Amino acid sequence: MIDLPLEPALQPQEPTRVAEIIVRAARIPPLSAEAAFAEVQIDAEKVRRSQRIDQALGSVPAATLFRRADSLAANPTTQGLSLRAIAPTGAGRALVTLDGVPINDPFGGWVIWGQIIPEGIERLDLVRGAGSGPYGAGALTGTVRLEESDQEGGLLDFSAGSRGALRAAALGRVQAGRAAVTLAGSHETSDGYVPVRGPAAGLADVPMDLLNQTLSGRLDYGFDNDVQLSIRAAGWEEDRGSGLGSNRANASGHSVSATLARSIGADGLSWKLQAWEIQSNLFNSSGAVSADRNTVTPANVQYRTPARGRGANAALRGETGLASGQMQWEVGLDARFNDGETQELFRYMQGEFTRGRRAGGEASVVGGYVDASWRAGPWLLAGGLRLDQWENKSGFRIEDDQLTGAVTLDESEEQRRDEVMSARFGIRRAMGNGWSARAAAYSGFRPATLNELHRPFRVGNDLTEANAALVPEKLKGLDIGVGHEGTRHALSASVFANTIEDVVVNVTLAQGPGTFPRAGFVPDGGVLRQRQNAGTVEAVGVELSGEYRIADTLTVRGALAWTDAEMDGGSAATQLTGLRPAQAPEWSGNVGADWQATPTLMLAVTARYESDRYDDDLNLRVLKAGWTVDARAEWQVVPNAAIWLAADNLLDEEIETSMTATGVAGYTAPRTVRAGVRLSY
């Protein structure tokens, strides 16, 4: 038998090998320079176990919202983040970005934390100080960088808890060829708790119910040459009761962004182009409460606060190997444009509002920067320089009589602009045996938000006026730190000195009862304040943190922050000189432990402490020191399913978060127990 050759079509074929395509979100990694500054990374798993991102940030002392309440209970206008207890503010003195896009509200500067589900965050970096470089306007006390997950798979988390709380969150990502789609969403409801409790409470004190829902989607596409495209869209709404009568707040918005980025190539270059838009709206009503707290009289309703933020940024980065070491540099541009206005009714008389108000304007910041670092052996040198131009224009405030239509106030703001130069320089040295030391000097600035410039607001019987003449705050700072990392432990310690000039403070002008120009009537037990550039805040502080792995299954950790902040009101507000800024605690800290009790059972506990703080600029309303204990247990039933039980404020401590002029305290949440199930694939 003769073997004949097979026809070509019948010849055995080698299997075709297709290179694996990995599609990721369009981003470039953080600068190497960040290692020279006070950077903290929060473990992604701890972030996913939190209901809100701001709760995860609570593991870093002095990283807090304006008040002690987290975003599950805080009014949208107090959800601004500050990273050091220098001088917290409702607008926030920190910049928060999601894959490079600022998510601070374009009108108020605060962050609606409910717009992002923690389960979708892959990385959370926190940089205290270092306000220049690529971060720019708003990064006065630092920056929080969030990165969304680009890992294939998904999860579903459903939970129920105290006071009718229900939450469902879902995340999923699929890839087909060069494209990948990520979807994330959550729905959350709660009957809420009553902030004023005990003998002081009246019929007007009611639960702060909550409805929050958010949905986001991202399309990633991978081109050749390591170029990635990401297009993201999101929408959110948060509706809540204020805990006082029928007063409510509603914050809603949507955003879209597009990013084109190239990771480092053979030529040592990487780059990023990004554009984004955010539109938001705020409804907020307030009222005057009677002395017995049984009735609330409507005082103001901000029925619409439409705002729009647009921006773009670009960066070009290069890395070069030199005989003396490795150099990385980056040049970039950053532009942000915000416009918005408040539309409201006020002066409630004989059962109806008799006055209307529209106030708002436009604000912008355009800047450029250069940042560079050089690493050689144990040394890292880093520095950056930034120039920005800020501008406020088209500002107006119009008030009219609702019955006659007559204009009672008509003001316009002159266009104002100026330039701000900011810089940073840092040095870090690895000293052997796990030790390292660093030092940094930096400056930054924060322009006043449209909210601070144009929107008066009311909390109970206290009224605060806007100020269209505000100029940007400017910070200068120094940090020195030392750290040690071993096989089972990590320790760090740093000291800092910061000065904020032209700090924006709500300054008390008068006590009620009385009628005042522009502001109108302030009832008994209330005060009239105005936002002012009230001089300077000088602050020095110490930050300590440590972690020790006792065994492969047990880790303990702790952190402590001490900040001595003092106002100098100068000639603008002499009454504030020598006082501590409002809402700035001197001490804050936490200790905790994570124990993998069995291969399938995880137990965690955290105790947090904060010293007293003041609710007002005159340091008359003292919020007592307090501490809480949170605990969590999680059981991995099967590889793709877990059940969990969590208790916040386990010992049911009463933590004061607000204080009226008559000594009535509001409190954060009592003991809250939640149970849930998490499925993953």
Secondary structure, DSSP 8 states (H G I E B T S, - for coil): -------GGGS--------------S-----GGGGGSEEEEE-HHHHHTSSSHHHHHTTSTT-EESSSS-TTTS-GGG--EESSTT---TT-SSEEEETTEE-S-TTT----GGGS-GGGEEEEEEEES---TT--TT-SSEEEEEEE---SEEEEEEEEEGGGEEEEEEEEEEEETTEEEEEEEEEEEE----SS-GGG--TTB----EEEEEEEEEEEEE-STTEEEEEEEEEEEEEEE-SBTT-EEEEEEEEEEEEEEE---TTSEEEEEEEEEEEEEEEEEEEEE-TTSS-EEEEEEEEE--EEEEEEEEEEEEEEEETTEEEEEEEEEEEEEEEEEEEEEEEEETTEEEEEEEEEEEEEEEEEEEEEEEEETTEEEEEEEEEEEEEEEEEEEEEEETTT--EEEEEE---EEEEEEEEEEEEEEEEETTEEEEEEEEEEEE---HHHHH--EEETTEEEE--TT---EEEEEEEEEEEEE-SSEEEEEEEEEEEEES-EEEEEEEESSEEETTTEEE-TT-EEEEEEE--EEEEEEEEEEEEEEEETTEEEEEEEEEEEEEEE-TTT-GGGTT---TT--SEEEEEEEEEEEETTEEEEEEEEEE--EESSTTS-SEE--EEEEEEEEEEEEETTEEEEEEEESTT----EEEE-TTS-EEE----EEEEEEEEE-
